[in-house]
Amino acid sequence: MGDVTELFVVMFIVAGAAFAPLGYFIYKFTQKNAEPFGETEPHGDKPSFINDLAETAIHFVKSRLAKK
């Protein structure tokens, strides 16, 4: 009978560790008016440097493929 109790305790600990990130996310999500990570876009809708770089690379590849 002790094996079943021990297995229950171990499984309870494993389940708690598995669902802890989900619980933390739900806690943060309800904390700041559905903004779990705070203000994610502080500068408005301005495109970022990474987006500009990706658009430039895509345009470059398209222009090279169109010349062939």
N, C-alpha and C positions, 0 to 999 in steps of 0.2 A: 504494500500500500504506500510505502514511502517513495517508491520509484515514481508513482503517478503524481504525487504531490511535488516532488522535485522537478519532474518534467513540466508540470503546470507553471511553476515559478520561473523556470528557464524560458519557456515560451512566452510568458507574460513580459519578461525583461526584453526579449528579442522583439516582440511586437511594439513595446514602448519605444525602443530605439528606432524601429522602422518608421513609425508614424510621428516621431518628434518633429522632423522638418515640416511636415504638413500642418501640424498644430501651430508651429511657430509662424508659418506663412499666414494662416488664418488669423492669428493674433495680430500680426502686423497689418494685414489687409483691413481689418475692422478698426484699427487704431487711428488712421489718418484719412478718413473720408474716401475709402477705396483707393488709396495710393500707398501700396505696401512699402515702397522704397522712397517715399517722399517725392519731391519735385524732380521728375526725371528729365524735363526739358526746360531748364531755367531761362533760356535765351529765345523762347518762342519757336517759330517754325523755320528758323534759319538752318539751311543744310550744313552738315558737318564736313570737316576736311576729308574724312574717310569716304563719305558719300560722293563728294566732288571727285576724289581720286578714282573711285570705282566707275563713275560715269565717264571720266576721261579715258580710262582703260577700255571700257566697252566701246566707246566711240572710235578709239584707235583700232581696235580689232575689227570692227565693222567696216571701217574705211579700207583697211588692208584686204579684207575679204572681197569687198566690192571691186577693187582694182584688178583682181585675178580674172 
